[in-house]
Amino acid sequence: MSVLQGIEPQEVMGFFEQLSAKHRCSQHEKQATDFIADFATSRALVFHRDALDNIIVKKPGTPGYENSPTVILHGHIDMVCKLDDGVLHDFATQGVKLKVDGDRIRAEGTTLGADNGLGISYMLALLDSTDIPHPPLECVMTVMEEMGKVGGDSIDLKLLTGKRMIDFNWIDEKQLLAGCSGDVSCRLDFDAEWQVPKPGLVPLLIDLRGLRGGHCEFDIDQERGNAIVLIGRLVRRAIQAGAVQIARISGGVQNNVIPAEAEALLMAPPEATGAIEAAVAALAADIRHEFRLADPDMRIATRRVDDPPAQAFSPRASARLVQAIALMPNGITNQNLDVPGNWETSNNIGLMKMTKPGVEIICTITSAVTSRKHAVLDQLMLLADLAGEGVSATQIGLDAPEFPWNPNSTMLQIAKDSYERVMGHKPDVLVSVCSLELGMFTQRIAGLDTIGIGTNLYDLHSPKESMDHTSAARVWPLIKDVMRSLKH
């Protein structure tokens, strides 16, 4: 039975529910792209699908709009797949379990995937419609957006003819998006200098959970705890109290997500174990007090475990790792003086995981100014150089450009006029701190006039993610009005 039966706009929610049943985790979009390709085939729509599973679906203009300038629509297929603590769920076989909670649609124990499944659903509803006037459509649905915008960089934009574009990867119905930042990611690798632990060392596990986490761009100003930064502080305190060695350390789920959990398995000298536990407990109390407002549900536990590991970091490598974490920039580094109230540049220490040589940490830097972004990247490179002894830093993924603000945008004026007609008041025009795929389009398609239209989404990239379906019911008429307004 349909969970979203009766939830408006039904023509959009029906597609969202079908997409939610598909595996859409980044790098695993084939099920969803198969669904979109079957949808296009059944409606005799032309589509282009590439080896990565990006897909472009085209539809002619409706009667009277056949010769109107083509409009490109864009959203991304993939989603961040994250589980709540203690939840067992297989995204590959179970999809997302939707539930309606008043005005909100949520998922049971997982991320919802409205970012950006809702944008894809808007496009499918337009492609499926027979009664909405619109110009020729080129619907671009990209993959791996949440993993460095891989799809947006690789898709063949020569297949497109449009010079006007609407992006649906936005999260606030009050705003029309008129510009956004770019981003670049950096990977730091640390050599563990593996050793066999001395007999008799006590395994201690520090477990940090219950932080709010969130989106590394939308939520970076909320002063939420970064679990990787905090586990680094806790381990450093343990080292100071008793010369422990790291056996295992990890944190986060993805580089563009503020990490909400982390853990470290330490090997402690038996004579110092009590002092180490007391020192960690004291710092844990201080940290919980620091974040009592931003992360009231934070939990920090230290316990002794059985089965000591077969290897551990050398003492020097253990100290070097936590020193580097302490010195990495994290959070907002610059405010935006062009757009009051916005921050310009930020860095998120997003993912830490074990590798065969030791540990890998991935950071994502976001900025509206390319030189500032590169300055933070250089700072991380220099930190690795200073650390030396098996520490290296490498740019990974794409150097995604910003989408620059265009005060003379015709698309923006059309959307503003539609917004006032439909919503009854003026929209906010936003130049966002976030990094989207839009800069990749505006830099590669000469003269492209771009805007973004959003729907109220909350707590992205976390199991608390939700969609305000009453907002979608208001935005859908806006989208239809914009389509009708694009005849010339």
JOQUI-V224095 format. One record per residue. N is the residue number from 1. PHI is phi in degrees with one decimal (none if undefined). PSI is psi in degrees with one decimal (none if undefined). D_LAST is the distance of its C-alpha to the last C-alpha in Angstrom with 1 decimal. Layout:
BEGIN
n->[N:N]
phi->[PHI:PHI]
psi->[PSI:PSI]
d_last->[D_LAST:D_LAST]
END
This chain:
BEGIN
n->[1:2:3:4:5:6:7:8:9:10:11:12:13:14:15:16:17:18:19:20:21:22:23:24:25:26:27:28:29:30:31:32:33:34:35:36:37:38:39:40:41:42:43:44:45:46:47:48:49:50:51:52:53:54:55:56:57:58:59:60:61:62:63:64:65:66:67:68:69:70:71:72:73:74:75:76:77:78:79:80:81:82:83:84:85:86:87:88:89:90:91:92:93:94:95:96:97:98:99:100:101:102:103:104:105:106:107:108:109:110:111:112:113:114:115:116:117:118:119:120:121:122:123:124:125:126:127:128:129:130:131:132:133:134:135:136:137:138:139:140:141:142:143:144:145:146:147:148:149:150:151:152:153:154:155:156:157:158:159:160:161:162:163:164:165:166:167:168:169:170:171:172:173:174:175:176:177:178:179:180:181:182:183:184:185:186:187:188:189:190:191:192:193:194:195:196:197:198:199:200:201:202:203:204:205:206:207:208:209:210:211:212:213:214:215:216:217:218:219:220:221:222:223:224:225:226:227:228:229:230:231:232:233:234:235:236:237:238:239:240:241:242:243:244:245:246:247:248:249:250:251:252:253:254:255:256:257:258:259:260:261:262:263:264:265:266:267:268:269:270:271:272:273:274:275:276:277:278:279:280:281:282:283:284:285:286:287:288:289:290:291:292:293:294:295:296:297:298:299:300:301:302:303:304:305:306:307:308:309:310:311:312:313:314:315:316:317:318:319:320:321:322:323:324:325:326:327:328:329:330:331:332:333:334:335:336:337:338:339:340:341:342:343:344:345:346:347:348:349:350:351:352:353:354:355:356:357:358:359:360:361:362:363:364:365:366:367:368:369:370:371:372:373:374:375:376:377:378:379:380:381:382:383:384:385:386:387:388:389:390:391:392:393:394:395:396:397:398:399:400:401:402:403:404:405:406:407:408:409:410:411:412:413:414:415:416:417:418:419:420:421:422:423:424:425:426:427:428:429:430:431:432:433:434:435:436:437:438:439:440:441:442:443:444:445:446:447:448:449:450:451:452:453:454:455:456:457:458:459:460:461:462:463:464:465:466:467:468:469:470:471:472:473:474:475:476:477:478:479:480:481:482:483:484:485:486:487:488]
phi->[none:-68.7:-74.7:-99.0:-57.6:89.8:-84.8:-92.1:-78.1:-60.7:-67.5:-89.0:-65.6:-61.5:-69.4:-62.2:-66.1:-66.2:-64.0:-65.3:-83.2:-98.4:-73.3:-129.5:-60.6:-51.7:80.5:-133.7:-94.5:-58.0:-57.2:-69.2:-67.8:-57.0:-61.0:-67.4:-63.7:-63.8:-57.6:-64.9:-60.8:-66.3:-109.7:58.2:-96.6:-72.8:-142.5:-126.4:-124.3:-104.0:-66.3:-85.5:86.9:-59.5:-142.8:-117.3:-116.0:-113.6:-140.2:-64.9:-67.5:-75.7:-50.5:92.8:-117.1:-58.7:-104.5:-70.2:-59.0:-63.3:-116.6:-90.2:-112.9:-140.6:-160.6:-116.3:-77.2:-75.6:-138.5:-77.3:-105.7:-137.4:-103.2:-72.8:-54.1:81.1:-88.0:-105.1:-157.0:-110.7:-59.8:-68.4:-113.4:-110.4:63.2:-106.3:-91.7:-80.4:-148.6:-100.6:-127.1:64.8:-81.7:-107.4:-106.9:-128.6:-116.7:-84.2:81.1:-140.1:-60.7:-87.4:85.1:-64.1:-91.6:-126.5:-60.7:-66.7:-60.7:-62.6:-66.8:-58.6:-65.6:-62.8:-65.3:-67.4:-64.5:-84.3:-70.7:-120.8:-126.7:-106.2:-63.7:-160.4:-74.3:-55.0:-112.5:-124.7:-93.7:-103.2:-121.2:-99.7:-115.4:52.7:-64.2:-76.4:-121.6:97.9:60.2:-63.2:-63.9:-63.4:-76.8:-94.0:-65.2:-82.5:-76.0:-67.9:-75.6:-100.5:-114.2:-69.8:-119.3:-125.4:-146.3:-123.6:-104.3:-107.6:-92.9:-134.3:-128.8:-146.4:-69.3:-75.1:-116.4:-105.1:-81.9:-124.1:173.9:-158.2:-85.0:-115.1:-152.8:-149.3:-117.6:-132.7:-110.4:-109.9:-113.1:-122.0:-81.0:-76.3:50.3:-51.0:-134.4:-81.7:-61.6:-65.2:-59.0:92.9:-65.5:-98.6:-76.1:-120.1:-106.7:-100.6:-119.7:-119.1:-145.7:84.7:-73.4:-75.9:62.2:119.7:-78.8:-70.5:-110.2:-67.0:-109.3:-67.9:-88.7:-85.4:58.8:-75.9:-67.7:-102.8:-62.2:-68.9:-59.6:-71.3:-67.2:-61.9:-63.5:-65.7:-68.7:-60.8:-62.6:-62.7:-62.9:-65.1:-83.7:-164.8:52.5:-76.5:-116.8:-79.8:-102.9:-157.1:-153.5:-159.9:-173.6:80.9:-124.0:-162.6:-67.2:-98.2:-117.4:-65.7:-65.3:-106.1:-151.4:-160.9:-150.8:-143.3:-100.9:-115.2:-108.9:-115.0:-61.8:-60.4:-71.9:-108.6:-59.4:-61.1:-65.5:-64.8:-62.0:-66.6:-65.8:-65.7:-63.1:-66.0:-67.1:-59.1:-63.6:-62.9:-64.8:-61.0:-68.1:-55.3:-108.0:-61.6:-93.5:-75.1:-137.1:-67.3:-98.4:-60.0:-126.7:-127.8:-128.4:-123.8:-147.0:-82.5:-124.3:-87.6:55.4:-60.2:-69.1:-81.2:-147.2:-149.9:-60.4:-66.8:-56.4:-65.3:-67.0:-60.9:-65.7:-63.6:-62.9:-71.5:-64.5:-64.5:-59.8:-63.7:-95.3:-70.8:-64.4:-147.6:95.5:-76.3:-110.1:-144.8:-87.4:-95.4:-80.8:-76.3:-122.8:-54.7:92.6:-101.1:-96.0:-96.4:-137.1:-149.4:-132.0:-118.4:-79.3:-100.0:-146.6:-132.2:-144.6:-75.7:-127.8:-61.5:-75.3:170.6:-137.7:-121.3:-123.6:-116.3:-116.0:-121.1:-103.9:-121.0:-158.9:-84.2:-128.2:-57.2:-64.3:-67.0:-60.0:-69.7:-66.0:-68.7:-57.5:-63.9:-61.0:-67.1:-62.5:-66.4:-60.1:-63.3:-61.3:-67.3:-65.4:59.8:46.8:88.8:-102.9:-138.0:-130.2:-139.1:-68.3:-125.1:66.1:-101.2:-98.1:-74.9:-77.6:-76.9:-99.9:-74.9:-66.4:-121.3:-66.3:-104.1:-65.6:-68.3:-60.8:-64.2:-65.7:-60.2:-66.4:-62.6:-63.5:-61.8:-59.3:-64.5:-64.4:-82.7:-90.4:83.5:-155.8:-77.8:-82.7:-81.6:-102.7:-115.2:-104.7:-89.4:-79.7:-80.2:-110.0:-120.8:-81.4:-63.9:-60.6:-66.2:-77.9:-66.9:-82.0:-105.4:-116.2:-60.8:77.8:-67.8:-106.3:-126.8:-141.1:-124.9:-119.1:-121.1:-129.7:-67.1:-123.2:-133.9:53.3:-61.3:65.4:-138.2:-64.8:-85.9:-52.0:-147.7:-120.4:-83.5:-70.9:-68.9:-67.3:-59.2:-67.3:-85.4:-75.3:-58.7:-60.7:-63.6:-59.3:-65.0:-67.8:-61.6:-59.0:-63.6:-84.9:-100.8:-70.3:-115.9]
psi->[140.7:129.5:-33.1:13.8:126.5:-8.6:124.9:151.4:120.7:-35.6:-22.9:-45.5:-30.0:-43.3:-37.5:-39.9:-39.4:-41.2:-35.8:-19.9:-7.4:152.3:116.3:15.8:145.8:133.4:0.6:50.0:2.5:-42.9:-44.2:-41.0:-36.0:-44.8:-44.0:-40.7:-42.0:-40.4:-48.6:-42.8:-43.9:-18.5:10.9:37.8:140.6:135.2:156.0:126.4:132.1:-178.1:-24.1:-9.8:12.3:148.0:137.9:124.3:130.6:145.8:133.5:161.6:152.9:167.5:128.9:-16.4:9.6:-35.6:13.1:153.3:134.7:144.0:133.6:132.7:144.1:143.3:171.7:143.5:-38.2:164.6:158.0:126.9:109.3:139.5:147.6:159.3:130.5:-1.8:132.6:118.8:135.3:103.9:-30.1:-31.9:-18.3:-13.8:-157.9:131.9:104.5:152.1:148.0:126.6:85.1:-123.2:-3.8:145.5:129.2:177.4:153.1:96.8:6.3:172.0:153.4:-39.9:14.8:-25.0:94.7:35.8:-30.6:-41.4:-41.9:-38.5:-37.9:-44.2:-42.7:-38.0:-39.2:-41.9:-30.2:-18.2:152.3:-3.8:10.7:114.2:134.5:155.2:176.7:136.9:139.3:100.6:113.3:117.4:109.3:161.8:165.1:31.1:-37.3:-3.2:44.6:18.2:37.7:-43.2:-44.4:-31.5:-33.3:-19.6:144.2:98.2:-8.3:-14.3:-10.0:146.3:-15.3:151.0:7.4:142.9:140.8:127.7:137.4:13.5:60.0:165.9:15.2:118.0:-19.8:-12.6:142.3:125.6:124.8:9.1:155.9:173.3:174.7:177.7:163.1:150.4:153.2:135.1:128.8:129.6:135.5:129.0:125.5:-18.8:55.3:138.8:155.9:122.1:147.8:146.3:143.6:-9.5:145.2:123.8:124.5:129.7:123.7:121.6:121.2:119.6:172.6:7.5:159.3:-29.6:-139.5:-170.7:135.5:-12.0:-51.2:-32.3:5.4:-18.9:-0.3:1.7:31.1:152.6:144.0:114.8:-31.4:-44.6:-43.9:-38.3:-32.1:-42.1:-42.8:-42.4:-38.5:-42.1:-40.0:-41.3:-41.1:-31.3:-23.3:23.6:50.4:163.3:141.3:130.6:-32.4:141.3:139.4:163.3:149.2:172.1:-24.7:150.8:-23.6:17.4:131.8:119.1:132.0:-5.0:152.7:159.5:156.4:129.5:121.9:152.3:117.4:141.1:134.9:-34.5:-17.0:1.1:-44.0:-44.1:-37.7:-46.5:-40.1:-40.9:-42.9:-40.8:-38.8:-44.8:-37.5:-40.7:-41.5:-43.1:-43.3:-36.2:-42.1:-42.0:25.9:-27.6:-44.6:-34.0:68.6:-18.3:12.9:136.6:130.2:119.4:142.4:129.5:153.0:142.7:160.7:178.1:75.4:143.6:160.9:-16.8:161.3:159.0:151.5:157.9:-39.6:-43.6:-36.5:-48.4:-39.6:-39.2:-50.7:-28.9:-42.5:-42.3:-42.1:-28.7:-8.7:136.0:139.9:133.7:-160.2:132.1:-24.8:141.1:156.8:110.7:-17.9:-33.7:92.0:137.7:-12.3:150.1:150.5:-42.3:139.3:161.3:137.6:117.5:98.1:-30.3:132.7:124.9:157.3:143.3:173.5:-42.2:-26.7:-103.7:144.9:133.6:131.5:129.6:146.9:124.4:129.2:136.2:149.6:-5.8:117.5:-41.9:-35.8:-40.0:-44.9:-28.3:-40.9:-40.6:-44.4:-35.2:-41.9:-38.9:-43.7:-36.1:-43.6:-41.1:-43.6:-36.8:-42.8:-160.8:56.8:9.4:130.8:156.0:136.7:134.4:135.2:158.2:-148.5:153.2:85.1:127.8:161.1:159.0:105.3:146.3:130.7:100.1:-13.6:21.5:122.6:-40.2:-38.4:-41.9:-41.6:-45.5:-38.7:-42.7:-44.1:-42.9:-45.2:-38.1:-44.9:-44.9:-19.8:7.4:169.2:146.6:161.9:137.7:121.1:133.5:110.5:155.2:-12.2:163.6:121.7:-177.9:-1.5:-36.4:-30.8:-33.8:-46.7:-28.3:-21.4:-13.6:105.7:130.5:12.3:129.3:115.7:143.1:167.9:141.3:133.1:167.3:149.0:110.7:150.0:149.5:48.2:151.9:20.2:159.6:-9.9:-0.6:138.0:158.6:132.6:103.7:-23.0:-29.4:-44.1:-36.8:-25.4:-35.2:-33.2:-45.7:-32.9:-46.6:-43.2:-37.6:-39.6:-42.0:-45.2:-27.6:-2.3:31.4:-33.4:none]
d_last->[42.9:39.5:39.8:36.3:36.6:35.4:33.5:30.0:27.3:29.3:26.7:26.3:30.0:31.1:29.5:30.8:34.2:34.1:33.0:35.8:38.3:37.4:38.9:36.3:38.5:37.3:38.6:39.0:35.6:36.5:37.0:33.6:31.9:34.0:32.7:29.0:29.8:31.7:28.8:26.4:29.1:29.9:26.3:26.0:23.3:23.5:24.8:26.5:29.4:31.4:35.1:34.5:32.6:29.2:26.8:23.2:21.9:18.9:17.3:15.1:12.0:13.3:13.6:10.6:8.5:10.8:8.8:5.7:6.7:9.8:11.0:14.7:16.9:20.4:23.8:27.4:29.8:33.1:34.9:37.9:40.9:43.6:46.5:48.2:51.8:54.0:51.3:51.7:48.5:47.3:43.6:43.9:45.6:44.9:41.2:40.5:42.4:40.0:41.3:40.0:41.5:40.4:36.8:37.0:36.8:39.2:41.1:44.8:46.3:43.4:40.1:37.3:34.6:31.7:31.0:28.9:29.5:27.4:24.3:25.0:25.6:22.2:20.7:23.2:22.5:18.8:19.9:22.6:20.6:20.3:18.9:16.0:12.5:10.7:8.9:11.7:14.0:16.6:19.1:21.6:24.9:27.5:31.3:33.9:31.6:34.5:36.9:35.4:31.8:33.3:30.6:27.7:29.8:30.8:27.7:26.4:22.9:22.9:22.0:18.5:15.6:13.0:12.5:11.3:14.2:15.7:19.5:21.6:24.9:25.4:28.2:27.5:25.2:25.7:24.0:20.7:21.7:20.8:23.6:26.7:29.9:31.3:34.6:37.5:40.5:44.2:47.1:50.6:53.5:57.0:60.2:62.4:65.6:66.7:70.2:72.5:73.1:76.7:78.6:78.6:75.3:73.6:70.0:68.0:64.4:62.1:59.3:56.4:54.0:52.1:49.7:46.3:44.5:40.8:37.7:38.7:35.7:34.9:38.6:40.3:40.7:42.7:46.0:46.6:49.4:48.8:51.3:51.8:52.6:54.9:56.8:57.3:59.0:61.1:62.3:63.1:65.2:67.0:67.8:69.2:71.4:72.8:71.6:69.6:67.8:64.4:64.5:61.0:58.0:54.4:51.5:47.8:45.7:42.8:42.0:38.9:40.9:43.4:46.6:48.2:51.4:53.9:57.5:60.2:63.5:66.2:69.8:72.1:75.8:77.8:79.7:76.5:74.5:75.3:74.4:71.1:70.2:71.1:69.1:66.0:66.5:66.8:63.6:61.8:62.8:61.5:58.1:57.8:58.5:55.9:53.2:54.5:51.2:48.6:50.4:52.9:53.4:54.4:57.5:59.7:62.7:65.3:67.7:70.1:69.4:71.5:71.3:71.0:68.6:70.0:68.4:67.1:65.6:68.1:68.8:67.2:64.0:63.9:64.1:61.7:58.9:59.1:59.5:56.3:54.4:55.7:54.5:50.9:48.2:46.6:44.1:42.2:43.4:41.1:39.1:35.7:36.3:32.7:31.7:34.6:35.7:34.4:36.7:35.8:38.1:40.1:42.1:42.9:46.1:44.8:47.1:50.7:52.4:55.6:55.7:58.7:59.4:58.8:55.7:52.0:49.8:46.0:44.2:40.4:39.4:36.1:34.9:32.0:34.0:35.0:38.3:39.4:38.6:40.7:43.5:44.0:44.0:46.6:48.6:48.8:49.9:52.5:53.8:54.4:56.2:58.4:59.2:60.3:62.6:60.1:57.0:53.9:50.2:47.4:43.6:42.1:38.7:35.7:35.2:31.7:29.8:28.2:24.4:24.3:22.9:20.0:20.1:17.0:14.7:11.1:11.2:14.5:13.3:10.7:13.7:16.1:14.6:14.6:18.0:19.5:18.4:19.8:22.7:23.7:24.2:22.7:22.6:24.7:22.9:25.1:26.1:28.3:31.7:31.1:30.4:27.6:26.3:23.1:24.9:25.6:21.9:21.0:24.0:23.6:19.9:19.4:16.5:15.7:14.0:15.9:17.0:19.5:19.9:23.6:26.1:29.7:31.9:35.4:38.2:36.2:38.4:41.3:42.9:42.0:38.3:36.6:33.3:32.7:31.5:30.9:28.4:26.6:26.6:24.8:22.3:21.3:19.7:17.9:16.5:15.5:13.8:11.8:10.8:9.8:7.8:5.6:3.8:0.0]
END
